């Protein structure tokens, strides 16, 4: 099915993604093949270039246990992922499945950042279980290593229940990819912290130049100003990420919600205005009270809170710091300036998000009638 990510052996076909040589070697070994057995020379097998063409080569070998189906829903901010995921949960529940939503948004993992991240409220969950929300404090960044481990643990837990259906939902492409591909990032946190020291956020150009030297083909796919994406790419490049994959108990069908650039921009503006009406400034003021966001913004070079680096929060904090005011003291002109800056940043971010459709192999879907179609394909 288009949009599914299959990396293990299904039946007698071999499907391998480009560069997954070491992963394929581990998979063959897991299937019972050993280097010391006659005719089981993994080096000769891997030399046949099957990792570079998504080939389907017939090999008579032990069948890899069939994996259960799961759903991943990806899309830019304000595209309607949450509503679609709930509709999918309802359709799956009608078929006797127990859907569990797994968050793949890199800001909804933080406590206290609710309104500005459009985090779903318990009253909006329609009775379905949601996991990987509010698992960290914004005083320090949750590493990709930690998130990937949490996600693997959740999938292992759900695999023990025969009726469980994971529904992965989020707009952080690297989070989604880490779950789909079973990234094992154990030990990479130390490397990332070292890179952050060598290339602080103020030296994003230096980090990008380093990536361009090490992996020019990867650098061409990363925005030169996207600090987090650049560091993630450097870590994967320096640790040989393609080989650090683990077999996952679920095969995800990946769907992308795409309303087009113009409609997405309008929805983002509507969402931001609704957030402001619903108490975004009060939420930022509370985060400022707890973490001194404005004070941090006035002192460049200090390690900043995650909220101060998040679109929709950081612009109001920056304006307050520049004006020498508390968040609650911002006047109409201050709020208008921060709102305009936030819109520009979120619009630009949504364009980067849309570039992940191809990377994730997502099937773009019509959000108005997709839920029942998605669930029907699980069988």
C-alpha positions as a printed Julia matrix, in Angstrom:
379×3 Matrix{Float64}:
   0.0     0.0    0.0
   1.31    3.43  -0.88
   2.32    5.3    2.25
   3.39    2.26   4.26
   6.94    1.89   5.5
   8.03   -1.77   5.29
  11.59   -2.62   6.2
  11.43   -6.19   7.46
  10.85   -9.34   5.4
   7.21   -9.99   4.52
   6.59  -13.36   2.87
   9.47  -14.06   0.55
  10.09  -10.5   -0.62
  13.04   -8.41   0.44
  12.33   -4.72   0.88
  15.23   -2.56   2.05
  15.63    1.21   2.2
  18.73    2.92   0.84
  21.69    2.69   3.17
  20.12    0.1    5.5
  22.9    -2.44   5.09
  23.69   -2.99   8.72
  19.99   -3.08   9.59
  19.39   -5.74   6.93
  22.33   -7.73   8.27
  20.85   -7.68  11.76
  17.45   -8.64  10.37
  18.89  -11.64   8.52
  20.72  -12.69  11.66
  17.5   -12.36  13.65
  15.81  -14.62  11.1
  18.33  -17.36  11.87
  21.04  -16.78   9.28
  24.65  -16.91  10.48
  27.86  -15.9    8.8
  29.46  -19.27   9.57
  26.7   -21.26   7.86
  27.29  -22.51   4.28
  25.73  -20.16   1.75
  24.95  -17.49   4.32
  27.62  -14.98   3.45
  25.99  -11.71   4.44
  28.71   -9.65   2.86
  28.05  -11.16  -0.57
  24.29  -10.67  -0.14
  24.61   -7.04   0.91
  26.95   -6.35  -2.0
  24.12   -6.96  -4.45
  22.94   -3.36  -4.21
  19.49   -4.3   -2.95
  19.61   -1.49  -0.41
  19.69    1.17  -3.09
  16.65    0.43  -5.25
  13.75   -0.65  -2.98
  14.0    -3.91  -4.89
  11.67   -6.86  -4.47
  13.99   -9.86  -4.83
  12.66  -13.34  -4.21
  14.56  -15.12  -1.49
  13.46  -18.32   0.1
  14.08  -17.67   3.73
  12.34  -17.92   7.05
   9.25  -15.73   7.19
   9.55  -12.68   9.47
   6.6   -12.67  11.9
   3.84  -10.58  10.32
   3.49   -7.22  11.99
   0.19   -5.7   12.98
  -1.08   -2.6   11.29
  -0.88    0.89  12.75
  -1.67    4.4   11.56
   0.49    7.53  11.4
  -1.07   10.91  10.62
   1.29   13.74   9.71
   0.71   17.29   8.57
   1.64   20.93   9.13
   0.29   22.92  12.04
  -3.44   23.71  11.93
  -4.08   21.16   9.16
  -6.65   19.2   11.16
  -4.59   16.21  12.33
  -6.22   16.05  15.75
  -9.81   15.92  14.5
  -8.88   13.34  11.86
  -7.1    11.19  14.44
 -10.21   11.18  16.64
 -12.39   10.24  13.67
  -9.98    7.38  12.92
 -10.2     6.27  16.55
 -14.0     6.21  16.38
 -14.01    4.23  13.12
 -11.46    1.77  14.55
 -13.44    1.4   17.76
 -16.52    0.47  15.73
 -14.47   -2.42  14.3
 -13.6    -3.72  17.76
 -10.13   -2.21  17.99
  -8.75   -0.22  20.92
  -7.07    2.85  19.4
  -4.39    4.65  21.42
  -3.11    8.01  20.21
   0.65    8.59  20.46
   1.8    12.21  20.31
   4.51   13.1   17.79
   4.6    16.86  18.35
   7.88   18.1   19.83
   6.17   20.87  21.83
   3.14   19.03  23.17
   5.48   16.83  25.21
   5.98   19.76  27.63
   3.83   20.59  30.63
   2.38   24.08  30.83
   2.54   24.62  27.06
  -1.06   23.85  26.21
  -2.81   26.72  24.47
   0.1    27.79  22.3
   0.68   24.24  21.04
  -3.03   23.46  20.46
  -2.65   20.5   22.82
  -5.8    18.43  23.02
  -7.79   18.79  26.26
  -9.02   15.7   28.15
 -12.6    16.82  27.46
 -11.86   16.72  23.71
 -10.38   13.21  23.59
 -13.77   11.48  23.05
 -12.77    8.91  25.64
  -9.73    7.64  23.74
  -6.37    7.22  25.46
  -3.61    9.68  24.54
   0.05    9.08  25.42
   3.36   10.97  25.19
   1.78   14.26  26.22
   3.16   16.29  29.15
   6.16   14.02  29.67
   8.79   16.75  30.27
   9.32   20.17  31.8
  10.18   23.02  29.38
  13.11   24.07  31.54
  15.27   21.68  29.48
  14.81   20.2   26.02
  13.59   16.63  25.71
  16.17   14.91  23.54
  15.22   13.01  20.42
  16.97   10.05  22.05
  14.59   10.2   25.01
  11.49   10.62  22.85
  12.45    7.7   20.58
  12.95    5.47  23.62
   9.59    6.5   25.1
   7.87    5.78  21.81
   9.5     2.35  21.52
   8.4     1.53  25.06
   4.82    2.56  24.27
   4.75    0.43  21.12
   6.11   -2.55  23.02
   3.38   -2.1   25.61
   0.66   -1.87  22.97
   2.01   -4.91  21.14
   1.12   -7.0   24.19
  -2.56   -6.18  23.65
  -4.12   -7.93  20.65
  -6.78   -5.28  20.04
  -4.56   -2.2   20.46
  -4.16    0.12  17.47
  -1.42    2.77  17.72
  -2.41    6.06  16.04
   0.71    8.21  15.77
  -0.2    11.89  15.33
   1.99   14.96  15.0
   3.7    17.56  12.89
   7.31   17.01  13.94
   8.75   15.08  11.03
  11.82   13.77  12.82
   9.66   12.45  15.69
   7.41   10.6   13.24
  10.36    9.2   11.32
  12.08    8.01  14.51
   9.0     5.92  15.34
   8.39    4.61  11.81
  11.98    3.5   11.38
  12.58    2.33  14.95
  15.56    4.59  15.57
  17.76    3.5   18.45
  19.52    6.69  19.54
  21.01    5.34  22.74
  24.1     7.33  23.66
  23.59   10.1   21.12
  22.57   12.62  23.78
  26.2    13.14  24.77
  27.18   13.82  21.16
  24.34   16.28  20.71
  25.3    18.2   23.86
  28.85   18.39  22.55
  27.6    19.76  19.23
  25.47   22.32  21.08
  28.59   23.52  22.89
  30.64   23.66  19.69
  27.83   25.21  17.66
  25.52   27.25  19.91
  22.25   28.52  18.47
  23.98   31.82  17.62
  26.33   29.89  15.29
  23.71   28.09  13.21
  25.67   28.98  10.07
  28.73   27.17  11.4
  26.67   24.08  12.16
  25.16   24.16   8.68
  28.58   24.48   7.04
  29.76   21.46   9.04
  26.75   19.46   7.83
  27.37   20.59   4.26
  30.94   19.25   4.46
  29.99   15.94   6.07
  26.79   15.21   4.14
  26.12   17.66   1.31
  23.14   15.66   0.05
  21.5    15.91   3.49
  22.36   19.59   3.85
  20.49   20.36   0.64
  17.29   19.04   2.27
  17.67   21.05   5.49
  16.91   24.76   5.85
  20.14   26.67   6.71
  18.38   28.41   9.62
  16.7    25.34  11.14
  19.05   24.8   14.08
  17.3    21.74  15.53
  17.1    19.98  12.16
  20.78   20.71  11.46
  21.91   19.25  14.8
  19.66   16.21  14.35
  21.17   15.62  10.92
  24.7    16.0   12.26
  24.02   13.49  15.04
  22.56   10.97  12.58
  25.47   11.46  10.2
  28.14   11.13  12.87
  26.58    8.05  14.47
  25.7     6.24  11.25
  21.99    6.57  11.9
  20.91    4.36   9.03
  22.31    1.35  10.88
  20.76    2.19  14.25
  17.29    0.84  13.59
  15.33   -1.72  15.52
  12.5    -3.94  14.37
   9.16   -2.51  15.46
   6.08   -4.63  16.26
   3.81   -2.53  14.01
   3.77   -1.66  10.32
   2.63    1.93   9.96
   0.54    3.24   7.1
   1.5     6.93   6.84
  -1.07    9.55   5.85
  -0.43   13.22   5.25
  -3.07   15.9    5.79
  -2.38   18.63   3.26
  -4.81   21.48   2.68
  -2.46   23.45   0.47
  -0.32   26.43   1.37
  -2.95   29.18   1.12
  -5.59   27.4    3.18
  -3.02   26.3    5.74
  -1.86   29.9    6.15
  -5.43   31.06   6.75
  -6.03   28.3    9.28
  -2.8    29.18  11.11
  -3.91   32.8   11.43
  -7.33   31.73  12.7
  -5.7    29.35  15.18
  -3.31   31.98  16.55
  -6.11   34.51  17.05
  -8.19   31.88  18.83
  -5.23   31.01  21.07
  -4.84   34.66  22.05
  -8.57   34.88  22.88
  -8.39   31.62  24.85
  -5.63   32.83  27.16
  -2.28   32.43  25.4
  -0.87   35.57  27.04
  -1.9    34.32  30.48
  -0.21   30.99  29.73
   3.0    32.77  28.71
   2.81   34.95  31.83
   2.52   31.83  33.99
   5.51   30.24  32.24
   7.4    33.51  32.78
   6.53   33.43  36.47
   7.82   29.86  36.77
  10.88   30.09  34.52
  11.72   33.82  34.15
  11.45   33.76  30.37
  11.64   37.53  29.89
  14.67   37.83  32.14
  16.42   35.07  30.16
  15.63   36.88  26.9
  17.3    40.03  28.22
  20.53   38.13  28.84
  21.81   36.69  25.53
  23.96   33.61  25.73
  22.1    31.99  28.6
  20.51   28.6   28.03
  16.9    29.33  27.24
  13.68   27.64  28.17
  11.97   25.62  25.44
   9.01   28.02  25.5
  11.34   30.88  24.59
  12.34   28.94  21.47
   8.81   28.02  20.38
   6.84   29.91  17.72
   3.82   31.61  19.25
   5.57   32.03  22.6
   8.99   33.43  21.85
   7.73   36.45  19.9
   5.71   37.76  22.86
   8.64   37.1   25.19
  11.03   38.94  22.87
   8.75   41.97  22.55
   8.34   42.13  26.34
  12.1    41.9   26.85
  12.77   44.62  24.3
  10.12   46.94  25.75
  11.22   46.33  29.32
   7.75   45.15  30.27
   6.09   42.16  31.87
   3.91   40.0   29.62
   0.76   41.38  31.27
   1.9    44.95  30.53
   2.1    44.59  26.75
  -0.13   47.13  25.02
  -1.98   46.96  21.72
   1.02   47.97  19.61
   3.24   45.41  21.39
   0.7    42.63  20.87
   0.21   43.51  17.21
   3.97   43.4   16.59
   4.36   40.07  18.37
   1.36   38.59  16.57
   2.69   39.61  13.14
   6.13   38.19  13.92
   4.62   34.94  15.22
   2.49   34.51  12.1
   5.51   34.94   9.86
   7.49   32.36  11.81
   4.66   29.82  11.92
   3.92   30.21   8.21
   7.59   29.59   7.4
   7.66   26.59   9.73
   4.57   25.08   8.08
   6.36   25.15   4.73
   9.25   23.2    6.22
   6.74   20.76   7.68
   5.16   20.2    4.26
   8.58   19.2    2.89
   8.37   16.07   5.1
   5.5    14.49   3.15
   7.94   13.02   0.66
  10.54   12.1    3.28
   7.99   10.11   5.25
   6.45    8.49   2.18
   3.05    9.79   3.27
  -0.09    9.25   1.22
  -1.81   12.63   1.0
  -5.46   12.31   1.88
  -8.74   14.19   1.67
  -9.32   15.12   5.3
 -13.11   15.24   4.84
 -13.63   11.56   4.12
 -10.4     9.87   5.13
 -11.12    8.26   8.49
 -13.2     5.27   7.33
 -10.9     4.74   4.33
  -7.84    4.65   6.61
  -9.41    2.13   8.96
 -10.74   -0.05   6.1
  -7.17   -0.5    4.89
  -6.06   -1.94   8.21
  -7.55   -5.33   7.38
